[in-house]
Amino acid sequence: MSKKIAVFVGSLRKESFNRKMAKALAAFAPESLNLEIIEIGGLPLYDQDLDDEGRPPSAWTEFRERVKSFDGFLFVTPEYNRSVPGVLKNAIDVGSRPYGQSVWGGKPGAVMSVSPGAIGGFGANHHLRQSLVFLDVPAMQQPEAYIGGAAQLFDANGNITNEATGGFLKNFMDAFTAWVEKTRQRILE
Ligand SMILES: Cc1cc2nc3c(=O)[nH]c(=O)nc-3n(C[C@H](O)[C@H](O)[C@H](O)COP(=O)(O)O)c2cc1C
């Protein structure tokens, strides 16, 4: 049966390399994975008082309900100051509360960081993994995906121009598909 994967992009920029990558990844995914980008730019900043007082913004409630309907998560993020961009961290925080009602737990995930720089967003990638440990989102270990030199990767239509990168992305999506199958099965058993 096909699996629904929510894709979260850690950049709001119109010409974002990470958004281009998130879209390109759909083309490398097997038919059994259905990727959908979930927009996070409209989520108000997390404020615990609003949950505690029983008046969460509707954007939070809708986001939480939506995320619950997916089988797994794919995070495609830039690195901001060697860490996770605030917009993505905010979405993660919103989904994690109220306490005991996190929408993340027990579903498989994968992380890809994309940067024009040479280090490929390693810092953001691993800071994000740290949160996923706490949120009980088993994150695929291999292959790791630190994509550098992003400014050279796409043509004007957002297609990947480099064959080696295309091959890597195919491997990544195949491995993620297997990871989702394996992890979901283990959780449901
Ligand atoms: C606030 C800020 C901090 C940044 N810090 C880093 C960084 O630590 N490492 C890095 O590789 N690039 C850094 N960059 C550059 C981003 O990688 C670059 O802007 C990239 O294009 C952002 O991803 P996007 O194309 O998906 O928007 C930073 C950019 C901004 C705006």
Ligand as a Chemical Component Dictionary entry (heavy atoms), coordinates in Angstrom:
data_LIG
# 
_chem_comp.id                   LIG 
_chem_comp.type                 NON-POLYMER 
_chem_comp.pdbx_formal_charge   0 
_chem_comp.three_letter_code    LIG 
# 
loop_
_chem_comp_atom.comp_id 
_chem_comp_atom.atom_id 
_chem_comp_atom.alt_atom_id 
_chem_comp_atom.type_symbol 
_chem_comp_atom.charge 
_chem_comp_atom.model_Cartn_x 
_chem_comp_atom.model_Cartn_y 
_chem_comp_atom.model_Cartn_z 
_chem_comp_atom.pdbx_ordinal 
LIG C1  C1  C 0 20.288 33.719 8.608  1  
LIG C2  C2  C 0 21.131 32.863 7.674  2  
LIG C3  C3  C 0 22.099 32.080 8.199  3  
LIG C4  C4  C 0 22.855 31.237 7.360  4  
LIG N1  N1  N 0 23.768 30.395 7.905  5  
LIG C5  C5  C 0 24.340 29.427 7.122  6  
LIG C6  C6  C 0 25.115 28.382 7.695  7  
LIG O1  O1  O 0 25.323 28.300 8.894  8  
LIG N2  N2  N 0 25.621 27.437 6.859  9  
LIG C7  C7  C 0 25.390 27.454 5.513  10 
LIG O2  O2  O 0 25.849 26.552 4.807  11 
LIG N3  N3  N 0 24.663 28.432 4.942  12 
LIG C8  C8  C 0 24.126 29.424 5.711  13 
LIG N4  N4  N 0 23.342 30.403 5.148  14 
LIG C9  C9  C 0 23.208 30.444 3.690  15 
LIG C10 C10 C 0 22.114 29.529 3.228  16 
LIG O3  O3  O 0 22.624 28.220 3.087  17 
LIG C11 C11 C 0 21.586 30.005 1.868  18 
LIG O4  O4  O 0 20.962 31.263 2.036  19 
LIG C12 C12 C 0 20.629 29.001 1.269  20 
LIG O5  O5  O 0 20.318 29.383 -0.049 21 
LIG C13 C13 C 0 19.362 28.885 2.097  22 
LIG O6  O6  O 0 18.566 27.829 1.637  23 
LIG P1  P1  P 0 17.398 28.055 0.576  24 
LIG O7  O7  O 0 18.055 28.277 -0.752 25 
LIG O8  O8  O 0 16.610 26.802 0.617  26 
LIG O9  O9  O 0 16.621 29.284 1.005  27 
LIG C14 C14 C 0 22.615 31.248 5.966  28 
LIG C15 C15 C 0 21.611 32.081 5.451  29 
LIG C16 C16 C 0 20.863 32.874 6.282  30 
LIG C17 C17 C 0 19.763 33.737 5.709  31 
# 
loop_
_chem_comp_bond.comp_id 
_chem_comp_bond.atom_id_1 
_chem_comp_bond.atom_id_2 
_chem_comp_bond.value_order 
_chem_comp_bond.pdbx_ordinal 
LIG C1  C2  SING 1  
LIG C2  C3  SING 2  
LIG C2  C16 DOUB 3  
LIG C3  C4  DOUB 4  
LIG C4  N1  SING 5  
LIG C4  C14 SING 6  
LIG N1  C5  DOUB 7  
LIG C5  C6  SING 8  
LIG C5  C8  SING 9  
LIG C6  O1  DOUB 10 
LIG C6  N2  SING 11 
LIG N2  C7  SING 12 
LIG C7  O2  DOUB 13 
LIG C7  N3  SING 14 
LIG N3  C8  DOUB 15 
LIG C8  N4  SING 16 
LIG N4  C9  SING 17 
LIG N4  C14 SING 18 
LIG C9  C10 SING 19 
LIG C10 O3  SING 20 
LIG C10 C11 SING 21 
LIG C11 O4  SING 22 
LIG C11 C12 SING 23 
LIG C12 O5  SING 24 
LIG C12 C13 SING 25 
LIG C13 O6  SING 26 
LIG O6  P1  SING 27 
LIG P1  O7  DOUB 28 
LIG P1  O8  SING 29 
LIG P1  O9  SING 30 
LIG C14 C15 DOUB 31 
LIG C15 C16 SING 32 
LIG C16 C17 SING 33 
# 
